[in-house]
């Protein structure tokens, strides 16, 4: 997926983050949340990317929270719920859509409600 191959490592992720190229960076939250090697590490990266200026990067970071809810069955709700709630108001339809999907995943897998999300 994008700059990542099967068997990607934390060093691969760090290299993409260090380069900071949005067309590569947008893949980071997806690969680390679909098959997270470490929940805290993956969540922290998604948190750090959730306010990125590029819509696809921040949208995928928000979507990553939904993936983590599904794959790990947990989330730091005190930190993540406000990020998703804010993303429901994103200037971009893509950002709002990913926020709606993530809010739905938190509700479905964790019974955590995100303010502003109609379930």
Secondary structure by P-SEA (a helix, b strand, c coil): cccccccccaaaaaaaaaacccccccaaaaaaccccccaaaaaaaaaaacccccaaaaaaaaaaaaaaaaacccccccccaaaaaaaaacccaaaaaaaaaaaaaaaaccccccccccc
